[in-house]
Amino acid sequence: MKKILSIAIFLLCFLGQAQSEQLANNYFDRGEFEKALVSYEDLLRSQPGNFNYFQKVIECYQQLQQFEKAEKAIEARLDKYRQGSLLVELGYNYQLQKNQEKANKYYNQAIEKIEKNAQEVYSIAYVFERKALVDYALLAYKTAVAKDPKMSFNFQIATLYGQQGNINQMVDTFLEEAYQNQQNLPLIQNQISRFMAEQQDGSFNEILKKAMLVRAQKTQDVFWNDFLSWLFIQQKEYGKAFIQQKAIYKRNPESFSNIVSLGQMAIEDNDQDSAKEILTFVLENTKDLELLIEAHSYLIQMKIDHATEKDYPAITAELDALIKEFGVSPYTLSLLKLEAQFNAFHLNNSEKAKTILKGAMEMPINRYQLAEAKMELADILLYEEKFNQALLYYSQVNEDMSGDVVGQEASLKTAKTSYFKTDFEWASHQLKVLKSASSQLIANDALDLFLLISDNTVEDSLQVALKKFARADFLLYQHKKKEALTQFQIILKDHKGEDIEAVTLLRIGKIYEKMGDFNSALTSYEAILANHKESIYIDEALYYSAEIYNENLKDPEKAKPLYEEMIFKHEDSIYYVDSRTKYRKLRGDTNL
């Protein structure tokens, strides 16, 4: 009983401490430093050794310009604990009073501490960095390494060089650390990605590329080819990344799966030329059954995505030939799914599609493959407007693959099915959860649909326009472009000036693009840019217009100002990085 009582008292004290700290932090964040000071002083009295509480007390003194109190408190603690980091605190207190000479005196004393004991660097450099004293933080790390060469602070040093604007030294230090400690490569690539995003003129990319190329030529190590491939992928230069991957393959044939993945990325970013080149290379250089089928599947999918009716007989023949060559087995599930999808959505033969998938589900396949086959079958049932049957299969996949991306995808399709049925309340309920999905793609799709429903419910409580829109969207899902276009045009006519107008124009533009009528597509996008300047679809209208001028109409001079507007006004857009890359190319930059 005494033990239970002791535990209860301990928990109550802990809870009270946490609440007091939260209250102090709230005061501090709101700029109420006098109240924060009282709270932090109470906390420090209860835990005298807590350095975080002490720092907050000092910061409150300094915010209140009570520098003498801060100095006395720091000196008292320095006498008691002899911590080198307190010398930095003391120096910074003088710096705030614009007494730089005295500040430097204490900063240098802190560096001398490291000269005597390299282990002091951890606390001292941390405080230097926290105070944004970049030069001294850099000196602290270099001093520690000079004292004890076994220590390594390349990552910290490189980051500090970047803060100084010393890009060449930052790159050299990051690359040295990446090569010496390859387990840290993801961490370094993440930091480099941040600098790439911040550098508007591309100069950082050029310095990084040149530094890597020098090292690749000097060492002939495939590590640098792989790093260069990563760099080109960040810039969506899949052709250049492929050159590096081929160099790796020549020395390490087991790296072939990386080339297939590169082809998939090129497809996803609509770089068809690079994707075809990469996947054709795969077909010509491997006998691995799984890789062959994967490459064939990607190439066929590309053909289907860009096919017109006159291409259907050739695609059918190619699918039949491939399935005949590789057989019907779990290995060829990707080809069987493509055949089913093509028959249902393009040849309007959903019965054959369902037969193919039901046969596949009877094969000895794993749970992931079964989930994929069920999802494909549900897609076809939805195409047939058998909503309840489709929902049943989506729900099974969601339940069987709970916590997995496949399960989240099934959940998104369940929400979309509810949307197509015009059950907007239930769809919104599901989409609220999916907005925080682990897959960014699923989260973005969920957010887009959630906003579509919510934005077009505020002024139209009966959701008249939204119901028409959902029906037109369903026709698009069924690949009935002409019928969908007619429905969207009716919405424009019947609901002119309403909130739904902008997204309707966007849908019409995309349909015209798929039909190859690029001038009509531009007209739709221009209507958004002219009449819906505050719309959430403005960045899409800009980007799609730029893409048409650049890729389809081959008029780069008209594309350039649209990409430029994307860069300077829509930094949070998912099309920002691609717009920046293409703008630089059109401008003639060599720093890519």
C-alpha positions as CSV (number, residue, x, y, z in Angstrom):
1,M,0.0,0.0,0.0
2,K,2.9,2.4,0.9
3,K,4.5,1.6,-2.5
4,I,1.3,2.4,-4.4
5,L,0.9,5.7,-2.4
6,S,4.5,6.6,-3.2
7,I,4.0,6.0,-6.9
8,A,0.8,8.1,-6.8
9,I,2.6,11.0,-5.1
10,F,5.4,10.8,-7.6
11,L,3.1,10.9,-10.6
12,L,1.2,13.8,-9.1
13,C,4.4,15.7,-8.6
14,F,5.6,14.9,-12.1
15,L,2.3,16.0,-13.6
16,G,2.4,19.3,-11.6
17,Q,6.0,19.9,-12.8
18,A,5.0,19.4,-16.4
19,Q,2.0,21.7,-16.1
20,S,4.2,24.4,-14.5
21,E,6.8,24.1,-17.3
22,Q,4.1,24.3,-20.0
23,L,2.7,27.5,-18.3
24,A,6.2,29.1,-18.2
25,N,6.8,28.2,-21.9
26,N,3.4,29.7,-22.8
27,Y,4.3,33.0,-21.0
28,F,7.7,33.1,-22.7
29,D,6.3,32.4,-26.2
30,R,3.7,35.2,-25.8
31,G,6.4,37.6,-24.7
32,E,5.2,37.9,-21.1
33,F,8.7,37.6,-19.7
34,E,8.0,38.9,-16.2
35,K,5.5,36.1,-15.6
36,A,7.7,33.6,-17.4
37,L,10.6,34.6,-15.1
38,V,8.6,33.9,-12.0
39,S,7.6,30.4,-13.3
40,Y,11.1,29.5,-14.5
41,E,12.7,30.6,-11.2
42,D,10.2,28.4,-9.3
43,L,11.1,25.5,-11.6
44,L,14.8,26.1,-11.2
45,R,14.5,26.1,-7.4
46,S,12.8,22.7,-7.5
47,Q,15.5,21.4,-9.9
48,P,18.7,23.5,-9.4
49,G,20.8,21.3,-11.8
50,N,18.4,21.7,-14.7
51,F,20.4,23.7,-17.4
52,N,17.3,24.3,-19.6
53,Y,15.5,26.1,-16.8
54,F,18.6,28.1,-16.0
55,Q,18.9,29.2,-19.6
56,K,15.3,30.3,-19.7
57,V,15.8,32.3,-16.5
58,I,18.8,34.0,-18.1
59,E,16.9,34.7,-21.3
60,C,14.1,36.3,-19.4
61,Y,16.5,38.6,-17.6
62,Q,18.0,39.5,-20.9
63,Q,14.6,40.2,-22.5
64,L,13.8,42.4,-19.6
65,Q,17.3,44.1,-20.0
66,Q,18.2,43.0,-16.4
67,F,21.8,42.3,-17.5
68,E,23.4,42.6,-14.1
69,K,21.1,40.0,-12.6
70,A,21.9,37.7,-15.6
71,E,25.6,38.2,-15.1
72,K,25.5,37.5,-11.4
73,A,23.4,34.3,-12.0
74,I,25.8,33.1,-14.7
75,E,28.9,33.8,-12.6
76,A,27.4,32.0,-9.5
77,R,26.6,29.0,-11.6
78,L,30.0,29.1,-13.3
79,D,31.7,29.1,-9.8
80,K,29.5,26.1,-8.8
81,Y,29.6,23.9,-11.9
82,R,32.6,25.1,-13.9
83,Q,30.8,24.5,-17.2
84,G,32.5,25.9,-20.2
85,S,29.2,26.7,-21.9
86,L,28.5,29.2,-19.2
87,L,31.5,31.3,-20.5
88,V,29.6,31.6,-23.8
89,E,26.5,32.6,-21.8
90,L,28.5,35.3,-20.0
91,G,30.0,36.6,-23.2
92,Y,26.7,36.7,-24.9
93,N,25.3,38.7,-22.0
94,Y,28.0,41.4,-22.8
95,Q,27.3,41.2,-26.5
96,L,23.7,42.1,-25.9
97,Q,25.0,45.2,-24.0
98,K,27.1,46.0,-27.2
99,N,30.3,45.3,-25.3
100,Q,31.9,43.1,-28.0
101,E,35.4,43.3,-26.6
102,K,34.3,41.7,-23.3
103,A,32.1,39.2,-25.1
104,N,35.0,38.0,-27.3
105,K,37.1,37.6,-24.1
106,Y,34.7,35.1,-22.7
107,Y,34.1,33.4,-26.0
108,N,37.9,32.9,-26.3
109,Q,38.1,31.5,-22.8
110,A,35.4,28.9,-23.8
111,I,37.6,27.9,-26.8
112,E,40.6,27.6,-24.5
113,K,38.5,25.1,-22.4
114,I,38.2,22.9,-25.5
115,E,42.0,23.2,-26.2
116,K,42.5,21.6,-22.7
117,N,39.7,19.1,-23.0
118,A,38.1,18.3,-26.4
119,Q,35.0,16.8,-24.7
120,E,34.0,20.3,-23.7
121,V,33.1,20.9,-27.4
122,Y,29.7,19.3,-27.1
123,S,28.2,21.8,-24.7
124,I,30.2,24.8,-25.8
125,A,29.6,24.4,-29.5
126,Y,25.9,23.8,-28.8
127,V,25.5,27.1,-27.0
128,F,27.5,29.0,-29.7
129,E,25.1,27.5,-32.4
130,R,22.1,28.3,-30.3
131,K,23.2,31.9,-30.0
132,A,23.8,32.0,-33.8
133,L,27.5,32.7,-33.2
134,V,28.5,30.8,-36.3
135,D,32.2,31.7,-36.5
136,Y,32.8,30.7,-32.9
137,A,30.8,27.5,-33.3
138,L,33.0,26.6,-36.3
139,L,36.1,27.4,-34.3
140,A,34.9,25.3,-31.4
141,Y,34.5,22.2,-33.6
142,K,37.9,22.7,-35.4
143,T,39.6,23.2,-32.1
144,A,38.2,19.9,-30.8
145,V,39.3,18.0,-33.9
146,A,42.8,19.5,-33.7
147,K,43.0,18.4,-30.0
148,D,41.6,14.9,-30.7
149,P,41.8,13.8,-34.4
150,K,39.5,10.8,-33.7
151,M,36.6,13.2,-33.3
152,S,34.5,14.0,-36.4
153,F,32.2,17.0,-36.8
154,N,32.1,17.2,-40.5
155,F,28.4,17.4,-40.7
156,Q,28.2,20.2,-38.2
157,I,31.1,22.0,-39.8
158,A,29.6,21.7,-43.3
159,T,26.3,23.1,-42.0
160,L,28.0,26.1,-40.4
161,Y,29.9,26.8,-43.6
162,G,26.6,26.9,-45.3
163,Q,25.3,29.4,-42.8
164,Q,28.4,31.5,-43.5
165,G,27.6,31.4,-47.2
166,N,30.9,29.5,-47.8
167,I,29.3,27.1,-50.3
168,N,32.5,25.6,-51.8
169,Q,33.8,24.5,-48.3
170,M,30.4,23.3,-47.3
171,V,30.1,21.1,-50.3
172,D,33.7,19.7,-49.9
173,T,33.1,18.9,-46.2
174,F,29.7,17.3,-46.8
175,L,31.1,15.1,-49.6
176,E,34.1,14.2,-47.5
177,E,31.8,13.1,-44.6
178,A,29.5,11.2,-47.0
179,Y,32.4,9.2,-48.5
180,Q,34.0,8.5,-45.1
181,N,30.8,7.6,-43.3
182,Q,28.4,6.3,-45.9
183,Q,25.8,5.4,-43.3
184,N,25.3,9.1,-42.9
185,L,24.5,9.6,-46.6
186,P,20.7,10.0,-46.2
187,L,21.2,12.7,-43.5
188,I,23.6,14.6,-45.8
189,Q,21.4,14.3,-48.8
190,N,18.5,15.7,-46.8
191,Q,20.6,18.7,-45.8
192,I,21.8,19.2,-49.4
193,S,18.2,19.0,-50.6
194,R,17.4,22.0,-48.4
195,F,20.2,24.1,-49.9
196,M,19.1,23.1,-53.4
197,A,15.6,24.3,-52.7
198,E,16.9,27.6,-51.2
199,Q,19.3,28.5,-54.0
200,Q,17.2,30.2,-56.7
201,D,19.9,30.7,-59.3
202,G,21.1,27.1,-59.4
203,S,24.8,28.0,-58.5
204,F,24.8,25.5,-55.6
205,N,23.8,22.7,-57.9
206,E,26.6,23.5,-60.3
207,I,29.2,23.6,-57.5
208,L,27.9,20.3,-56.1
209,K,27.9,18.6,-59.5
210,K,31.5,19.7,-60.3
211,A,32.7,18.6,-57.0
212,M,31.2,15.2,-57.4
213,L,32.5,14.8,-61.0
214,V,36.0,15.6,-59.8
215,R,35.8,12.9,-57.1
216,A,34.2,10.4,-59.5
217,Q,37.1,10.8,-62.0
218,K,39.7,10.8,-59.3
219,T,38.6,7.7,-57.3
220,Q,36.6,5.8,-60.0
221,D,34.3,4.7,-57.1
222,V,30.7,3.9,-58.0
223,F,29.7,5.7,-54.8
224,W,30.1,9.0,-56.7
225,N,28.1,7.7,-59.7
226,D,25.3,6.8,-57.4
227,F,25.5,10.2,-55.6
228,L,25.4,12.0,-59.0
229,S,22.4,9.9,-60.1
230,W,20.7,11.1,-56.9
231,L,21.5,14.7,-57.7
232,F,20.1,14.4,-61.3
233,I,17.0,12.7,-60.0
234,Q,16.4,15.7,-57.6
235,Q,16.6,17.9,-60.7
236,K,14.3,15.6,-62.7
237,E,17.2,15.0,-65.1
238,Y,16.4,11.3,-65.6
239,G,18.5,10.9,-68.8
240,K,21.6,12.1,-66.9
241,A,20.8,9.9,-63.9
242,F,20.6,7.0,-66.4
243,I,24.1,7.6,-67.6
244,Q,25.4,7.3,-64.0
245,Q,23.3,4.2,-63.4
246,K,24.7,2.5,-66.5
247,A,28.2,3.3,-65.3
248,I,27.3,1.5,-62.0
249,Y,25.8,-1.4,-63.8
250,K,28.9,-2.1,-65.9
251,R,30.8,-2.6,-62.7
252,N,28.0,-4.0,-60.6
253,P,25.4,-5.9,-62.7
254,E,23.4,-6.6,-59.5
255,S,22.3,-2.9,-59.4
256,F,19.8,-3.5,-62.3
257,S,16.7,-3.0,-60.1
258,N,17.8,0.7,-59.5
259,I,17.6,1.2,-63.3
260,V,14.0,-0.1,-63.4
261,S,13.1,2.2,-60.5
262,L,14.6,5.1,-62.4
263,G,12.4,4.2,-65.4
264,Q,9.4,4.2,-63.1
265,M,10.3,7.7,-61.7
266,A,10.7,9.0,-65.3
267,I,7.2,7.7,-66.1
268,E,5.7,9.3,-63.0
269,D,7.3,12.7,-64.0
270,N,6.1,12.3,-67.6
271,D,9.6,12.1,-69.0
272,Q,8.5,9.6,-71.7
273,D,11.7,9.8,-73.8
274,S,14.0,8.9,-70.8
275,A,11.6,6.3,-69.6
276,K,11.5,4.5,-72.9
277,E,15.3,4.6,-73.2
278,I,15.8,3.3,-69.7
279,L,13.2,0.5,-69.9
280,T,14.4,-0.5,-73.4
281,F,17.9,-0.9,-71.9
282,V,16.5,-3.1,-69.2
283,L,14.8,-5.4,-71.8
284,E,18.1,-5.6,-73.8
285,N,20.4,-6.4,-70.9
286,T,18.6,-8.7,-68.5
287,K,17.2,-12.2,-68.5
288,D,15.7,-11.9,-65.0
289,L,12.0,-12.8,-65.5
290,E,10.7,-10.4,-62.8
291,L,12.6,-7.4,-64.2
292,L,11.6,-8.3,-67.8
293,I,7.9,-8.4,-66.9
294,E,8.2,-5.2,-64.8
295,A,9.8,-3.3,-67.7
296,H,7.3,-4.6,-70.2
297,S,4.4,-3.6,-67.9
298,Y,5.7,0.0,-67.5
299,L,6.2,0.3,-71.3
300,I,2.7,-1.0,-72.0
301,Q,1.2,1.3,-69.4
302,M,2.9,4.3,-71.1
303,K,1.4,3.2,-74.4
304,I,-2.1,2.8,-72.9
305,D,-1.9,6.2,-71.1
306,H,-1.2,8.0,-74.4
307,A,-3.3,5.8,-76.8
308,T,-6.1,6.7,-79.1
309,E,-8.7,4.2,-80.4
310,K,-6.5,3.5,-83.5
311,D,-3.8,2.2,-81.2
312,Y,-6.0,-0.3,-79.4
313,P,-5.6,-3.3,-81.7
314,A,-1.8,-3.0,-81.5
315,I,-1.9,-2.8,-77.7
316,T,-4.2,-5.8,-77.5
317,A,-1.9,-7.8,-79.7
318,E,1.2,-6.8,-77.6
319,L,-0.5,-7.7,-74.4
320,D,-1.7,-11.1,-75.7
321,A,1.8,-11.8,-77.0
322,L,3.5,-11.0,-73.7
323,I,1.1,-13.1,-71.7
324,K,1.6,-15.9,-74.1
325,E,5.4,-15.6,-73.8
326,F,5.6,-15.3,-70.0
327,G,2.5,-17.4,-69.1
328,V,-0.3,-16.9,-66.6
329,S,1.3,-17.0,-63.1
330,P,1.8,-14.9,-60.0
331,Y,4.9,-13.4,-61.8
332,T,2.8,-12.0,-64.6
333,L,0.1,-10.4,-62.3
334,S,1.1,-6.9,-63.4
335,L,0.5,-7.8,-67.0
336,L,-2.8,-9.5,-66.1
337,K,-4.0,-6.4,-64.2
338,L,-3.1,-4.2,-67.2
339,E,-5.0,-6.5,-69.6
340,A,-8.0,-6.4,-67.3
341,Q,-7.8,-2.6,-66.9
342,F,-7.4,-2.1,-70.7
343,N,-10.3,-4.4,-71.5
344,A,-12.7,-2.6,-69.1
345,F,-11.8,1.0,-69.4
346,H,-10.7,1.2,-73.1
347,L,-12.4,-1.7,-74.9
348,N,-15.6,-1.6,-72.8
349,N,-15.3,-5.3,-72.1
350,S,-15.7,-5.4,-68.3
351,E,-16.8,-9.1,-68.3
352,K,-13.6,-10.3,-69.8
353,A,-11.7,-8.0,-67.3
354,K,-13.5,-9.5,-64.3
355,T,-12.8,-13.0,-65.6
356,I,-9.1,-12.3,-65.8
357,L,-8.9,-10.8,-62.3
358,K,-11.0,-13.6,-60.7
359,G,-8.7,-16.1,-62.3
360,A,-5.7,-14.2,-60.9
361,M,-7.1,-14.2,-57.4
362,E,-7.3,-18.0,-57.5
363,M,-3.5,-18.3,-58.1
364,P,-1.1,-18.8,-55.2
365,I,-0.4,-15.1,-54.7
366,N,0.7,-13.3,-51.5
367,R,-1.5,-10.9,-49.5
368,Y,-0.1,-7.8,-51.3
369,Q,-0.8,-9.3,-54.7
370,L,-4.3,-10.4,-53.6
371,A,-5.0,-6.9,-52.4
372,E,-3.9,-5.4,-55.7
373,A,-6.1,-7.8,-57.7
374,K,-9.1,-7.1,-55.4
375,M,-8.6,-3.4,-55.8
376,E,-8.4,-3.7,-59.6
377,L,-11.7,-5.8,-59.5
378,A,-13.3,-3.1,-57.4
379,D,-12.2,-0.4,-59.9
380,I,-14.0,-2.4,-62.6
381,L,-17.1,-2.9,-60.6
382,L,-17.2,0.8,-59.9
383,Y,-16.8,1.4,-63.7
384,E,-20.0,-0.7,-64.1
385,E,-21.7,1.5,-61.5
386,K,-22.0,-1.4,-59.1
387,F,-21.1,0.8,-56.2
388,N,-22.0,-1.5,-53.3
389,Q,-20.0,-4.4,-54.7
390,A,-17.0,-2.1,-55.3
391,L,-17.2,-0.8,-51.8
392,L,-17.2,-4.3,-50.4
393,Y,-13.9,-5.1,-52.1
394,Y,-12.3,-1.8,-51.2
395,S,-13.4,-2.4,-47.6
396,Q,-11.8,-5.9,-47.6
397,V,-8.5,-4.5,-48.8
398,N,-8.6,-1.7,-46.3
399,E,-9.2,-4.1,-43.5
400,D,-6.7,-6.7,-44.7
401,M,-4.0,-4.1,-45.3
402,S,-4.7,-1.8,-42.4
403,G,-1.8,0.5,-41.6
404,D,-0.2,-0.1,-45.0
405,V,-0.2,2.3,-48.0
406,V,-2.3,-0.2,-50.0
407,G,-4.9,0.0,-47.2
408,Q,-4.9,3.8,-47.3
409,E,-5.3,3.7,-51.1
410,A,-8.3,1.4,-50.7
411,S,-9.7,3.8,-48.1
412,L,-9.3,6.8,-50.5
413,K,-11.1,4.8,-53.3
414,T,-13.9,4.1,-50.8
415,A,-14.2,7.9,-50.2
416,K,-14.2,8.6,-53.9
417,T,-16.9,6.0,-54.4
418,S,-19.0,7.7,-51.8
419,Y,-18.3,11.0,-53.6
420,F,-19.4,9.5,-57.0
421,K,-22.6,8.3,-55.2
422,T,-23.1,11.9,-54.0
423,D,-22.9,10.8,-50.4
424,F,-20.7,13.8,-49.6
425,E,-21.1,13.6,-45.8
426,W,-19.6,10.1,-45.6
427,A,-17.0,10.9,-48.1
428,S,-15.9,14.0,-46.1
429,H,-15.7,11.9,-42.9
430,Q,-13.3,9.5,-44.6
431,L,-11.3,12.2,-46.3
432,K,-10.7,14.0,-42.9
433,V,-8.8,10.9,-41.7
434,L,-6.9,10.5,-45.0
435,K,-5.6,14.0,-45.0
436,S,-2.9,12.9,-42.6
437,A,-2.1,9.7,-44.5
438,S,1.6,8.5,-44.4
439,S,1.6,8.6,-48.2
440,Q,2.0,12.2,-49.4
441,L,0.3,11.4,-52.7
442,I,-2.8,9.9,-50.9
443,A,-2.9,12.8,-48.4
444,N,-2.8,15.4,-51.2
445,D,-5.6,13.6,-53.2
446,A,-7.7,13.4,-50.0
447,L,-7.2,17.1,-49.2
448,D,-8.1,18.1,-52.8
449,L,-11.3,16.2,-52.7
450,F,-12.2,17.3,-49.2
451,L,-11.7,20.9,-50.2
452,L,-13.8,20.4,-53.3
453,I,-16.7,19.1,-51.2
454,S,-16.4,21.7,-48.4
455,D,-15.8,24.7,-50.6
456,N,-18.9,23.9,-52.7
457,T,-21.2,23.3,-49.7
458,V,-20.9,26.6,-47.9
459,E,-22.9,28.7,-50.4
460,D,-24.9,25.8,-51.8
461,S,-26.3,23.8,-48.9
462,L,-28.3,21.6,-51.2
463,Q,-25.1,20.8,-53.1
464,V,-26.9,21.1,-56.5
465,A,-23.8,22.1,-58.5
466,L,-21.6,19.6,-56.6
467,K,-23.9,16.7,-57.4
468,K,-23.7,17.6,-61.1
469,F,-19.9,17.9,-60.8
470,A,-19.6,14.5,-59.1
471,R,-21.5,12.9,-61.9
472,A,-19.3,14.5,-64.5
473,D,-16.2,13.4,-62.6
474,F,-17.6,9.8,-62.6
475,L,-17.9,10.0,-66.4
476,L,-14.2,11.0,-66.5
477,Y,-13.4,8.0,-64.3
478,Q,-15.2,5.8,-66.9
479,H,-13.0,7.4,-69.6
480,K,-16.1,9.0,-71.3
481,K,-14.4,12.2,-72.1
482,K,-17.0,13.7,-74.5
483,E,-19.9,13.0,-72.2
484,A,-17.9,14.4,-69.2
485,L,-17.0,17.5,-71.2
486,T,-20.7,18.1,-72.0
487,Q,-21.7,17.8,-68.3
488,F,-18.9,20.2,-67.2
489,Q,-20.0,22.7,-69.8
490,I,-23.6,22.5,-68.5
491,I,-22.3,23.3,-65.0
492,L,-20.5,26.4,-66.4
493,K,-23.7,27.6,-68.0
494,D,-26.0,26.8,-65.0
495,H,-23.7,27.9,-62.2
496,K,-21.8,30.8,-63.7
497,G,-20.1,33.0,-61.1
498,E,-20.4,30.3,-58.3
499,D,-17.5,28.8,-56.4
500,I,-17.5,25.7,-58.5
501,E,-16.7,27.6,-61.7
502,A,-12.9,27.6,-61.3
503,V,-12.5,23.9,-60.7
504,T,-15.0,23.2,-63.6
505,L,-12.8,25.2,-65.9
506,L,-9.8,23.3,-64.7
507,R,-11.5,19.9,-65.5
508,I,-12.6,21.2,-69.0
509,G,-9.0,22.3,-69.7
510,K,-7.6,18.8,-68.8
511,I,-10.2,17.1,-71.0
512,Y,-9.3,19.3,-73.9
513,E,-5.6,18.4,-73.3
514,K,-6.4,14.7,-73.5
515,M,-8.2,15.3,-76.7
516,G,-5.3,17.1,-78.1
517,D,-7.2,20.4,-78.4
518,F,-4.5,22.6,-76.7
519,N,-5.9,26.0,-77.7
520,S,-9.2,25.2,-76.1
521,A,-7.4,24.0,-73.0
522,L,-5.5,27.3,-72.8
523,T,-8.8,29.2,-73.1
524,S,-10.1,27.4,-70.0
525,Y,-6.9,28.0,-68.0
526,E,-6.8,31.7,-69.1
527,A,-10.4,32.1,-67.8
528,I,-9.2,30.9,-64.3
529,L,-6.2,33.2,-64.4
530,A,-8.3,36.2,-65.4
531,N,-11.5,35.7,-63.3
532,H,-10.4,33.6,-60.3
533,K,-7.2,35.1,-59.1
534,E,-7.8,34.1,-55.5
535,S,-8.7,30.5,-56.4
536,I,-6.7,27.6,-55.0
537,Y,-6.5,26.3,-58.6
538,I,-4.5,29.3,-59.9
539,D,-1.1,27.5,-59.6
540,E,-2.5,24.5,-61.6
541,A,-3.9,26.8,-64.3
542,L,-0.5,28.6,-64.6
543,Y,1.5,25.4,-64.7
544,Y,-0.7,23.5,-67.1
545,S,-0.7,26.6,-69.4
546,A,3.1,26.8,-69.3
547,E,3.4,23.0,-70.0
548,I,1.2,23.4,-73.1
549,Y,3.2,26.2,-74.5
550,N,6.5,24.5,-73.7
551,E,5.8,20.9,-74.5
552,N,3.0,20.8,-77.0
553,L,2.9,24.1,-78.9
554,K,6.7,24.5,-78.7
555,D,6.4,28.2,-77.8
556,P,9.0,28.7,-75.0
557,E,8.7,32.5,-75.0
558,K,5.1,32.2,-73.9
559,A,5.9,29.5,-71.4
560,K,8.7,31.4,-69.7
561,P,6.7,34.1,-68.0
562,L,4.2,31.5,-66.7
563,Y,6.9,29.4,-65.1
564,E,8.4,32.6,-63.7
565,E,5.1,33.5,-62.1
566,M,4.9,30.0,-60.6
567,I,8.4,30.5,-59.0
568,F,7.8,33.9,-57.5
569,K,4.2,33.6,-56.4
570,H,3.5,30.0,-55.7
571,E,6.5,28.6,-53.7
572,D,4.2,26.2,-51.8
573,S,2.8,24.6,-55.0
574,I,3.7,20.9,-55.8
575,Y,4.6,22.2,-59.3
576,Y,7.2,24.7,-57.9
577,V,10.3,22.6,-58.3
578,D,9.5,21.5,-61.8
579,S,8.6,25.0,-62.8
580,R,11.9,26.3,-61.5
581,T,13.9,23.7,-63.4
582,K,12.1,24.3,-66.7
583,Y,12.3,28.1,-66.3
584,R,16.1,27.9,-65.9
585,K,16.4,25.7,-69.0
586,L,14.3,28.1,-71.0
587,R,16.4,31.0,-69.7
588,G,19.5,29.3,-70.9
589,D,21.1,28.6,-67.5
590,T,24.0,26.2,-67.5
591,N,23.8,25.7,-63.7
592,L,21.3,22.8,-63.7
